[in-house]
Amino acid sequence: MNDYAKALGARLRAIRTQQGLSLHAVEEKSQGKWKAVVVGSYERGDRAVTVQRLAELAEFYGVPVAELLPDAEPSGAAEPPPRLVIDLERLAVVPPEKSRPLARYARTIQAQRGDYNGRVLSIRQDDLRSLAVIYDASPSSLTEELISWGVLNPEARRAVDSL
C-alpha cells in the first residue's frame, strides 16, 4: 500500500465519520450498493478504487469528488499538525455571551464551504489566529478556553504549538 492510497483512505474515512456513518450504516443506507467490506478496504488502502467508483462514492456522500482526494504533498513531507475541529453541537450549548463571535465565524465558514454535516467544522490555523484577534486573546489562550468549553479537542494544543 502506498502513501497516496493511505491518504485517500483517510479522506474517505473522514468524510464517512463526519456524516456519522459506520461502515455497516453505509451498506444499509446504500441498500447494499456499497458493501461495508469494500468501503473498509478502500479506507485502509487495501483495495484500489476506480475513478468511476470514487465519483459514485462522492455522489453517495453528497460531496464533490475533490473532497475525497487527499491534498498533494511532496514525498517525505513533515507530518501536518492536527486538525482544529470545532464541535458545533457543543458550541450550541455554550452561553451566547461567550460563543457568539465563534458561532458567527463558524456559520460564515460553513456558508463558504457548503458544509456537509453541521456537527463539526474543521478550521485552519489562520482561522484560529483570526478568532484570537476577535476574542482579544493569544491563539494558545483561546485554544485553552475553547477546550474548556468542550468545543475543541485537547489535541488542538499540538496544532497551536506549531503556530
C-alpha positions in Angstrom: 0.0 0.0 0.0 1.5 3.4 -1.0 1.2 6.7 0.9 -1.4 8.1 -1.5 -3.7 5.1 -1.0 -3.4 5.6 2.7 -4.1 9.3 2.4 -7.1 8.6 0.1 -8.4 6.1 2.5 -8.1 8.5 5.4 -10.1 11.1 3.5 -12.8 8.6 2.7 -13.0 7.6 6.4 -13.0 11.2 7.5 -16.0 12.1 5.2 -17.9 9.0 6.3 -17.3 9.6 10.0 -18.2 13.3 9.7 -21.5 12.2 8.4 -21.9 9.9 11.4 -21.9 6.7 9.4 -20.4 3.4 10.3 -19.3 1.1 7.6 -22.4 -1.0 8.2 -24.6 2.1 8.0 -23.1 2.9 4.6 -24.2 -0.5 3.4 -27.7 -0.1 4.8 -28.1 3.5 3.6 -27.0 2.5 0.1 -29.3 -0.5 0.1 -26.3 -2.8 -0.5 -24.7 -0.9 -3.3 -21.7 -0.1 -1.1 -20.7 -3.2 0.9 -19.1 -2.4 4.2 -16.1 -4.7 3.5 -15.4 -2.9 0.2 -15.7 0.6 1.6 -13.5 -0.5 4.5 -10.8 -1.9 2.2 -10.8 1.4 0.3 -10.4 3.3 3.6 -7.5 1.0 4.6 -5.9 1.4 1.2 -6.0 -2.4 0.7 -8.1 -2.1 -2.5 -7.7 0.3 -5.4 -10.7 2.4 -6.1 -11.5 3.3 -9.8 -12.3 6.9 -10.8 -15.8 5.9 -11.6 -16.4 4.2 -8.2 -14.8 7.3 -6.5 -17.2 9.6 -8.3 -20.1 7.3 -7.3 -19.0 7.3 -3.7 -18.7 11.1 -3.7 -22.2 11.3 -5.0 -23.4 8.9 -2.3 -21.8 11.1 0.4 -23.1 14.2 -1.3 -19.7 15.8 -1.6 -17.6 17.0 -4.5 -15.0 14.3 -5.7 -12.2 16.8 -4.8 -13.3 16.5 -1.2 -12.4 12.8 -1.3 -8.9 13.3 -2.7 -6.0 13.9 -0.4 -4.0 17.1 -0.6 -1.0 16.7 -2.7 2.1 16.8 -0.6 5.7 16.3 -1.5 7.0 12.9 -0.6 8.7 12.9 2.8 6.8 16.0 4.0 6.7 16.6 7.7 3.6 15.4 9.5 0.9 18.1 9.4 -0.3 19.5 12.7 -3.5 18.0 14.0 -6.7 19.5 12.5 -8.6 22.0 14.5 -12.1 20.7 14.7 -14.9 22.7 16.3 -17.7 20.7 17.8 -20.8 22.7 16.6 -23.2 20.7 18.8 -21.2 21.6 21.9 -20.8 25.2 20.7 -24.6 25.5 20.6 -24.8 24.9 24.4 -22.1 27.4 25.3 -23.6 30.6 26.7 -24.1 33.1 23.8 -22.2 35.9 25.5 -19.1 33.7 25.2 -19.8 31.8 22.0 -21.4 34.5 19.7 -18.2 35.5 17.8 -17.1 31.9 17.3 -20.6 30.9 16.2 -20.8 33.7 13.7 -17.4 32.9 12.4 -18.3 29.2 12.1 -21.6 30.0 10.2 -19.6 32.1 7.7 -17.1 29.3 7.1 -20.0 26.8 6.7 -21.7 29.0 4.2 -18.5 29.5 2.2 -17.7 25.7 2.1 -21.2 24.4 1.7 -20.8 22.4 4.9 -21.8 18.7 4.7 -22.7 17.7 8.2 -23.4 20.5 10.6 -21.9 18.7 13.6 -18.3 19.6 13.3 -16.2 22.1 11.4 -12.5 22.0 10.6 -10.8 25.3 10.8 -7.3 26.3 9.7 -4.6 27.7 12.0 -5.1 31.1 10.3 -8.8 30.9 11.4 -7.6 30.4 14.9 -5.4 33.4 14.7 -8.3 35.5 13.4 -10.5 34.2 16.2 -7.8 35.1 18.7 -7.9 38.7 17.5 -11.7 38.8 17.7 -11.5 37.4 21.3 -8.6 39.7 22.1 -6.5 36.7 23.2 -3.5 34.8 22.1 -4.1 31.7 20.0 -2.9 29.5 22.8 -5.1 31.1 25.5 -8.1 31.0 23.1 -7.4 27.3 22.4 -7.4 26.6 26.1 -10.7 28.4 26.5 -12.3 26.5 23.6 -11.0 23.2 25.1 -12.5 24.2 28.5 -15.9 24.8 26.8 -15.7 21.3 25.2 -15.8 22.8 21.8 -12.2 21.9 20.8 -10.4 18.6 21.3 -7.4 18.8 23.6 -5.1 17.5 20.8 -5.5 21.0 19.3 -2.8 22.2 21.7 -0.3 20.5 19.3 -1.6 22.5 16.4 -1.2 25.7 18.3 2.4 24.8 19.3 3.3 24.8 15.6 2.0 28.4 15.1 
